[in-house]
């Protein structure tokens, strides 16, 4: 699948103001400065669809983009460090939680992790919270190009080993680089396959 059209739809802090849930939806979330905006721009073949900033916590709302008039890509606020008050962080947490648990058309959430950084407790807390809530999610490792191939493979194995301490089987895993576009086709094909499943189930229902 190749994305030909990406259109910003709406930005808000209330899931009830999101677009009607009549198309499949994929959300992207990760620790601040994980490279989320760069990955979204790479997937969509756009330079500035999602705004890139060196300041952590730039994304503070639920941002919907309509992709090829057939599915939604959702840019969610990052978690972890951000130069904002504890009150704001709690507000974002509640906003994200309400969105994740109340969008019936949310097919998958992609949790982004910087492959260069040793496993962080906050990432595993987030991943396990999705498992406990039975929310479909996949893990996307970013910035693969910043490591040597052997280092990249070793880091991936470290994460797999730790995940298998609490997971019976691994969720879908993707390794990516926004700069080289490594992993782009795998993610887009994964979305395309799930869109077909979503469409089939929806047609069956109606």
TISEDO-768065 format. One record per residue (C-alpha): residue number from 1; y, z, x. Coordinates in Angstrom, 3 decimals, decimal comma. Layout:
BEGIN
r resi = NUM	c2 = Y	c3 = Z	c1 = X
...
//
This chain:
BEGIN
r resi = 1	c2 = 0,000	c3 = 0,000	c1 = 0,000
r resi = 2	c2 = 3,515	c3 = -0,827	c1 = 1,195
r resi = 3	c2 = 6,534	c3 = 0,746	c1 = -0,503
r resi = 4	c2 = 9,045	c3 = -1,911	c1 = -1,524
r resi = 5	c2 = 11,480	c3 = 0,123	c1 = -3,607
r resi = 6	c2 = 12,579	c3 = 3,758	c1 = -3,449
r resi = 7	c2 = 15,282	c3 = 5,061	c1 = -5,756
r resi = 8	c2 = 16,842	c3 = 8,513	c1 = -5,892
r resi = 9	c2 = 16,523	c3 = 9,873	c1 = -9,446
r resi = 10	c2 = 17,667	c3 = 13,482	c1 = -9,678
r resi = 11	c2 = 18,244	c3 = 16,669	c1 = -7,717
r resi = 12	c2 = 18,007	c3 = 20,032	c1 = -9,465
r resi = 13	c2 = 16,789	c3 = 23,628	c1 = -9,266
r resi = 14	c2 = 14,899	c3 = 23,804	c1 = -12,576
r resi = 15	c2 = 11,529	c3 = 22,094	c1 = -13,127
r resi = 16	c2 = 12,448	c3 = 21,670	c1 = -16,801
r resi = 17	c2 = 15,172	c3 = 19,228	c1 = -15,737
r resi = 18	c2 = 12,777	c3 = 17,065	c1 = -13,727
r resi = 19	c2 = 11,993	c3 = 13,533	c1 = -14,983
r resi = 20	c2 = 9,499	c3 = 13,264	c1 = -17,877
r resi = 21	c2 = 5,996	c3 = 13,882	c1 = -16,466
r resi = 22	c2 = 4,691	c3 = 10,429	c1 = -17,337
r resi = 23	c2 = 4,065	c3 = 9,122	c1 = -13,810
r resi = 24	c2 = 1,951	c3 = 10,513	c1 = -10,944
r resi = 25	c2 = 3,905	c3 = 12,722	c1 = -8,580
r resi = 26	c2 = 3,507	c3 = 13,766	c1 = -4,930
r resi = 27	c2 = 5,498	c3 = 16,598	c1 = -3,386
r resi = 28	c2 = 6,303	c3 = 17,210	c1 = 0,298
r resi = 29	c2 = 6,917	c3 = 20,683	c1 = 1,663
r resi = 30	c2 = 6,887	c3 = 22,367	c1 = 5,066
r resi = 31	c2 = 8,492	c3 = 24,874	c1 = 7,366
r resi = 32	c2 = 12,143	c3 = 24,187	c1 = 8,186
r resi = 33	c2 = 12,618	c3 = 21,437	c1 = 10,801
r resi = 34	c2 = 9,004	c3 = 20,247	c1 = 10,544
r resi = 35	c2 = 10,167	c3 = 16,634	c1 = 10,275
r resi = 36	c2 = 9,836	c3 = 16,277	c1 = 6,512
r resi = 37	c2 = 12,845	c3 = 14,012	c1 = 5,981
r resi = 38	c2 = 11,822	c3 = 11,776	c1 = 8,886
r resi = 39	c2 = 8,306	c3 = 11,436	c1 = 7,475
r resi = 40	c2 = 9,569	c3 = 10,599	c1 = 3,976
r resi = 41	c2 = 11,951	c3 = 7,984	c1 = 5,375
r resi = 42	c2 = 9,133	c3 = 6,476	c1 = 7,440
r resi = 43	c2 = 6,764	c3 = 6,262	c1 = 4,473
r resi = 44	c2 = 9,436	c3 = 4,616	c1 = 2,328
r resi = 45	c2 = 10,715	c3 = 2,188	c1 = 4,992
r resi = 46	c2 = 14,197	c3 = 3,669	c1 = 4,687
r resi = 47	c2 = 16,484	c3 = 5,156	c1 = 7,311
r resi = 48	c2 = 18,268	c3 = 7,696	c1 = 5,154
r resi = 49	c2 = 16,442	c3 = 8,101	c1 = 1,835
r resi = 50	c2 = 15,921	c3 = 11,773	c1 = 2,658
r resi = 51	c2 = 18,774	c3 = 13,313	c1 = 4,650
r resi = 52	c2 = 17,902	c3 = 14,442	c1 = 8,148
r resi = 53	c2 = 19,601	c3 = 17,478	c1 = 9,644
r resi = 54	c2 = 19,243	c3 = 19,587	c1 = 12,782
r resi = 55	c2 = 20,186	c3 = 22,592	c1 = 10,647
r resi = 56	c2 = 17,131	c3 = 24,291	c1 = 9,105
r resi = 57	c2 = 17,121	c3 = 24,691	c1 = 5,352
r resi = 58	c2 = 19,089	c3 = 21,522	c1 = 4,601
r resi = 59	c2 = 16,999	c3 = 20,673	c1 = 1,522
r resi = 60	c2 = 17,804	c3 = 23,271	c1 = -1,135
r resi = 61	c2 = 16,813	c3 = 21,533	c1 = -4,361
r resi = 62	c2 = 13,937	c3 = 19,631	c1 = -5,967
r resi = 63	c2 = 14,653	c3 = 15,976	c1 = -5,177
r resi = 64	c2 = 12,898	c3 = 13,201	c1 = -7,107
r resi = 65	c2 = 12,589	c3 = 9,630	c1 = -5,834
r resi = 66	c2 = 11,042	c3 = 6,872	c1 = -7,966
r resi = 67	c2 = 8,745	c3 = 4,719	c1 = -5,841
r resi = 68	c2 = 8,094	c3 = 1,095	c1 = -6,876
r resi = 69	c2 = 8,745	c3 = 2,134	c1 = -10,499
r resi = 70	c2 = 5,247	c3 = 3,587	c1 = -10,593
r resi = 71	c2 = 5,199	c3 = 7,093	c1 = -9,046
r resi = 72	c2 = 7,463	c3 = 9,918	c1 = -7,897
r resi = 73	c2 = 7,924	c3 = 11,285	c1 = -4,405
r resi = 74	c2 = 9,383	c3 = 14,810	c1 = -4,440
r resi = 75	c2 = 11,216	c3 = 16,394	c1 = -1,519
r resi = 76	c2 = 11,011	c3 = 20,200	c1 = -1,774
r resi = 77	c2 = 12,982	c3 = 22,843	c1 = 0,156
r resi = 78	c2 = 11,395	c3 = 24,058	c1 = 3,365
r resi = 79	c2 = 9,992	c3 = 27,540	c1 = 3,796
r resi = 80	c2 = 10,362	c3 = 29,960	c1 = 6,669
r resi = 81	c2 = 13,490	c3 = 30,165	c1 = 8,786
r resi = 82	c2 = 16,744	c3 = 28,987	c1 = 7,250
r resi = 83	c2 = 20,327	c3 = 30,108	c1 = 7,779
r resi = 84	c2 = 20,751	c3 = 31,525	c1 = 4,321
r resi = 85	c2 = 20,578	c3 = 34,877	c1 = 2,567
r resi = 86	c2 = 17,397	c3 = 36,641	c1 = 1,510
r resi = 87	c2 = 18,569	c3 = 36,237	c1 = -2,089
r resi = 88	c2 = 18,724	c3 = 32,447	c1 = -1,684
r resi = 89	c2 = 15,290	c3 = 32,336	c1 = -0,030
r resi = 90	c2 = 13,811	c3 = 34,274	c1 = -2,953
r resi = 91	c2 = 15,540	c3 = 31,893	c1 = -5,359
r resi = 92	c2 = 14,031	c3 = 28,877	c1 = -3,581
r resi = 93	c2 = 10,588	c3 = 30,509	c1 = -3,590
r resi = 94	c2 = 10,750	c3 = 31,107	c1 = -7,339
r resi = 95	c2 = 12,106	c3 = 27,583	c1 = -7,952
r resi = 96	c2 = 9,319	c3 = 25,962	c1 = -5,909
r resi = 97	c2 = 6,620	c3 = 28,117	c1 = -7,495
r resi = 98	c2 = 7,792	c3 = 27,252	c1 = -10,998
r resi = 99	c2 = 7,823	c3 = 23,556	c1 = -10,135
r resi = 100	c2 = 4,351	c3 = 23,564	c1 = -8,543
r resi = 101	c2 = 2,686	c3 = 25,362	c1 = -11,440
r resi = 102	c2 = 4,440	c3 = 23,591	c1 = -14,309
r resi = 103	c2 = 4,294	c3 = 19,880	c1 = -13,434
r resi = 104	c2 = 1,186	c3 = 18,437	c1 = -15,157
r resi = 105	c2 = 1,650	c3 = 15,100	c1 = -13,367
r resi = 106	c2 = 1,744	c3 = 16,624	c1 = -9,864
r resi = 107	c2 = -1,257	c3 = 14,970	c1 = -8,219
r resi = 108	c2 = -0,959	c3 = 16,368	c1 = -4,681
r resi = 109	c2 = 1,391	c3 = 18,422	c1 = -2,543
r resi = 110	c2 = 1,553	c3 = 17,478	c1 = 1,128
r resi = 111	c2 = 2,066	c3 = 20,550	c1 = 3,318
r resi = 112	c2 = 3,645	c3 = 19,506	c1 = 6,615
r resi = 113	c2 = 2,882	c3 = 21,252	c1 = 9,910
r resi = 114	c2 = 4,355	c3 = 20,509	c1 = 13,351
r resi = 115	c2 = 1,303	c3 = 19,643	c1 = 15,470
r resi = 116	c2 = 3,074	c3 = 20,756	c1 = 18,669
r resi = 117	c2 = 3,399	c3 = 24,357	c1 = 17,565
r resi = 118	c2 = 0,546	c3 = 26,889	c1 = 17,698
r resi = 119	c2 = -0,796	c3 = 27,915	c1 = 14,262
r resi = 120	c2 = 1,766	c3 = 29,992	c1 = 12,369
r resi = 121	c2 = 0,920	c3 = 32,747	c1 = 9,893
r resi = 122	c2 = 3,442	c3 = 31,466	c1 = 7,354
r resi = 123	c2 = 1,746	c3 = 28,048	c1 = 7,259
r resi = 124	c2 = -1,663	c3 = 29,569	c1 = 6,572
r resi = 125	c2 = -0,167	c3 = 31,862	c1 = 3,924
r resi = 126	c2 = 1,256	c3 = 28,794	c1 = 2,191
r resi = 127	c2 = -1,993	c3 = 26,826	c1 = 2,481
r resi = 128	c2 = -4,070	c3 = 29,740	c1 = 1,181
r resi = 129	c2 = -1,662	c3 = 30,326	c1 = -1,705
r resi = 130	c2 = -2,368	c3 = 26,767	c1 = -2,871
r resi = 131	c2 = -6,095	c3 = 27,466	c1 = -2,697
r resi = 132	c2 = -5,769	c3 = 30,710	c1 = -4,655
r resi = 133	c2 = -3,740	c3 = 28,918	c1 = -7,348
r resi = 134	c2 = -6,149	c3 = 25,924	c1 = -7,296
r resi = 135	c2 = -3,256	c3 = 23,540	c1 = -6,653
r resi = 136	c2 = -4,293	c3 = 20,219	c1 = -5,064
r resi = 137	c2 = -2,860	c3 = 19,878	c1 = -1,588
r resi = 138	c2 = -3,275	c3 = 17,953	c1 = 1,652
r resi = 139	c2 = -2,095	c3 = 18,866	c1 = 5,140
r resi = 140	c2 = 0,067	c3 = 16,490	c1 = 7,169
r resi = 141	c2 = 0,501	c3 = 17,198	c1 = 10,870
r resi = 142	c2 = 3,782	c3 = 15,775	c1 = 12,166
r resi = 143	c2 = 5,217	c3 = 14,778	c1 = 15,573
r resi = 144	c2 = 1,905	c3 = 13,556	c1 = 16,998
r resi = 145	c2 = 3,805	c3 = 11,334	c1 = 19,448
r resi = 146	c2 = 5,236	c3 = 14,408	c1 = 21,188
r resi = 147	c2 = 1,774	c3 = 15,339	c1 = 22,517
r resi = 148	c2 = -0,706	c3 = 13,675	c1 = 24,828
r resi = 149	c2 = -3,821	c3 = 12,383	c1 = 22,972
r resi = 150	c2 = -6,033	c3 = 15,166	c1 = 24,350
r resi = 151	c2 = -3,475	c3 = 17,814	c1 = 23,398
r resi = 152	c2 = -3,167	c3 = 16,362	c1 = 19,903
r resi = 153	c2 = -6,930	c3 = 16,437	c1 = 19,405
r resi = 154	c2 = -7,190	c3 = 19,997	c1 = 20,704
r resi = 155	c2 = -4,428	c3 = 21,247	c1 = 18,408
r resi = 156	c2 = -6,093	c3 = 19,574	c1 = 15,431
r resi = 157	c2 = -9,415	c3 = 21,200	c1 = 16,278
r resi = 158	c2 = -7,692	c3 = 24,596	c1 = 16,572
r resi = 159	c2 = -6,280	c3 = 24,231	c1 = 13,068
r resi = 160	c2 = -9,606	c3 = 23,070	c1 = 11,633
r resi = 161	c2 = -11,415	c3 = 26,048	c1 = 13,134
r resi = 162	c2 = -8,882	c3 = 28,515	c1 = 11,718
r resi = 163	c2 = -8,894	c3 = 26,851	c1 = 8,286
r resi = 164	c2 = -12,678	c3 = 27,064	c1 = 8,071
r resi = 165	c2 = -12,396	c3 = 30,842	c1 = 8,412
r resi = 166	c2 = -11,109	c3 = 30,963	c1 = 4,834
r resi = 167	c2 = -11,973	c3 = 27,532	c1 = 3,380
r resi = 168	c2 = -15,496	c3 = 26,347	c1 = 2,520
r resi = 169	c2 = -14,429	c3 = 22,789	c1 = 3,204
r resi = 170	c2 = -11,303	c3 = 21,285	c1 = 4,694
r resi = 171	c2 = -8,585	c3 = 19,792	c1 = 2,492
r resi = 172	c2 = -7,486	c3 = 16,209	c1 = 3,264
r resi = 173	c2 = -5,875	c3 = 16,125	c1 = 6,726
r resi = 174	c2 = -3,461	c3 = 13,550	c1 = 8,146
r resi = 175	c2 = -1,948	c3 = 13,260	c1 = 11,618
r resi = 176	c2 = 1,389	c3 = 11,439	c1 = 11,747
r resi = 177	c2 = 4,373	c3 = 10,382	c1 = 13,784
r resi = 178	c2 = 7,588	c3 = 9,337	c1 = 12,078
r resi = 179	c2 = 8,705	c3 = 7,575	c1 = 15,265
r resi = 180	c2 = 5,603	c3 = 5,407	c1 = 15,822
r resi = 181	c2 = 4,577	c3 = 5,306	c1 = 12,124
r resi = 182	c2 = 1,150	c3 = 6,645	c1 = 13,094
r resi = 183	c2 = -0,752	c3 = 7,769	c1 = 9,984
r resi = 184	c2 = 1,562	c3 = 5,948	c1 = 7,574
r resi = 185	c2 = -1,063	c3 = 3,639	c1 = 6,092
r resi = 186	c2 = -3,597	c3 = 6,443	c1 = 5,691
r resi = 187	c2 = -1,190	c3 = 8,542	c1 = 3,614
r resi = 188	c2 = 0,014	c3 = 5,608	c1 = 1,498
r resi = 189	c2 = -3,553	c3 = 4,433	c1 = 0,849
r resi = 190	c2 = -4,501	c3 = 7,992	c1 = -0,125
r resi = 191	c2 = -1,623	c3 = 8,046	c1 = -2,619
r resi = 192	c2 = -2,565	c3 = 4,615	c1 = -3,934
r resi = 193	c2 = -6,189	c3 = 5,676	c1 = -4,508
r resi = 194	c2 = -5,094	c3 = 8,789	c1 = -6,368
r resi = 195	c2 = -2,626	c3 = 6,763	c1 = -8,434
r resi = 196	c2 = -5,525	c3 = 4,604	c1 = -9,616
r resi = 197	c2 = -7,523	c3 = 7,706	c1 = -10,563
r resi = 198	c2 = -4,504	c3 = 9,138	c1 = -12,394
r resi = 199	c2 = -4,004	c3 = 5,881	c1 = -14,287
r resi = 200	c2 = -7,685	c3 = 5,710	c1 = -15,247
r resi = 201	c2 = -7,726	c3 = 9,276	c1 = -16,596
r resi = 202	c2 = -4,476	c3 = 8,749	c1 = -18,469
r resi = 203	c2 = -5,808	c3 = 5,556	c1 = -20,137
r resi = 204	c2 = -8,997	c3 = 7,385	c1 = -21,068
r resi = 205	c2 = -7,017	c3 = 10,215	c1 = -22,605
r resi = 206	c2 = -4,974	c3 = 7,909	c1 = -24,785
//
